[in-house]
Amino acid sequence: MLDSRAVVDGFAKPLFITLLTRMQSTKTSEYVYYFSRFILYALAIQVKGLGPDFLIKAFEGIQPGYDCSLFSHIVSQQSQKIVDASFVKLCCP
C-alpha cells in the first residue's frame, strides 16, 4: 500500500507552481479566496504525512521564504472571509 505522502510528493511542486503562476498572471478576488481556502484546508487536513509541514516544505522547495510571504499577504487577508462564510453555513443550513 502506498503512503499518501509518497503519492502527493510527485505532484506537489508542479501543482503549486501552476497555482502560483495563475495567481501572478491573472489574479482575481474569487481566485484568491478559493486559493486561500485550499491552503487553509491543506494546513488543517489530518492525513499522515500531509499537513502544515508538508505544505511549508512544498513552498520552500519552490522558493525559500515564500511561504511566510504567501501566508502573511494573501491567506491571512482572506481568512476572515472564509471563517465568516463557514460560520454562516454552519448556523444557517
matplotlib code that plots the C-alpha trace (Angstrom):
import matplotlib.pyplot as plt

x = [0.0, 1.4, 1.8, -0.3, 2.8, 4.8, 2.0, 1.5, 5.2, 5.5, 2.6, 3.1, 5.7, 4.2, 0.7, 1.8, 3.8, 0.7, -1.5, 1.0, 1.6, -2.2, -2.3, 0.6, -0.7, -4.5, -5.3, -9.0, -10.6, -12.5, -9.3, -7.5, -10.4, -10.6, -6.8, -6.7, -9.5, -7.4, -4.3, -6.2, -7.8, -4.4, -3.0, -5.8, -6.1, -5.4, -3.7, -0.5, 2.4, 0.3, -0.5, 1.4, 4.9, 4.2, 2.8, 5.6, 8.2, 6.4, 6.5, 10.1, 11.0, 9.7, 11.3, 12.8, 10.9, 7.9, 5.6, 5.8, 5.1, 2.2, 0.6, 1.0, 0.0, -2.6, -4.0, -4.3, -6.2, -8.8, -9.1, -11.7, -14.0, -13.5, -14.3, -17.4, -18.7, -18.2, -19.9, -22.9, -23.2, -22.9, -25.6, -28.0, -28.1]
y = [0.0, 3.4, 6.1, 9.2, 11.4, 9.4, 9.8, 13.5, 14.4, 13.9, 16.2, 18.9, 21.1, 21.3, 21.8, 24.7, 26.3, 26.2, 27.7, 30.4, 31.2, 31.6, 33.9, 36.0, 36.3, 36.8, 37.3, 37.8, 38.2, 34.9, 33.0, 34.4, 33.4, 29.8, 29.5, 30.6, 28.1, 25.4, 26.4, 26.5, 23.2, 21.7, 23.1, 21.5, 18.1, 15.2, 12.7, 11.0, 12.7, 15.7, 18.9, 22.1, 20.6, 19.2, 22.4, 24.5, 22.2, 22.3, 26.1, 26.2, 23.8, 26.4, 29.5, 29.7, 32.1, 32.3, 30.5, 33.3, 36.0, 33.9, 33.3, 36.9, 38.8, 36.5, 33.8, 35.8, 38.6, 36.1, 34.1, 36.3, 36.0, 32.2, 31.9, 34.1, 32.1, 28.8, 30.1, 31.3, 27.9, 26.1, 28.3, 28.6, 25.3]
z = [0.0, -0.9, 1.6, 0.8, 1.2, -1.4, -4.0, -3.4, -3.3, -7.1, -7.8, -5.1, -6.7, -10.2, -8.7, -6.5, -9.3, -11.5, -8.8, -8.0, -11.7, -12.2, -9.2, -10.6, -14.1, -13.7, -10.0, -9.2, -5.8, -6.3, -7.2, -4.2, -2.0, -3.2, -3.2, 0.4, 1.3, -0.4, 1.6, 4.9, 4.2, 3.4, 6.6, 8.6, 6.9, 9.2, 6.9, 7.9, 6.0, 4.9, 6.8, 7.7, 7.5, 4.0, 2.7, 4.1, 2.6, -0.7, -0.9, 0.4, -2.4, -4.9, -3.3, 0.1, 2.4, 0.0, 2.5, 5.0, 2.4, 1.0, 4.3, 5.6, 2.5, 0.9, 3.1, 6.3, 4.5, 3.2, 6.4, 8.0, 4.9, 5.0, 8.7, 8.3, 5.3, 7.1, 10.2, 8.3, 6.5, 9.9, 11.6, 8.6, 6.7]

ax = plt.figure().add_subplot(projection="3d")
ax.plot(x, y, z, "-o")
ax.set_aspect("equal")
plt.show()
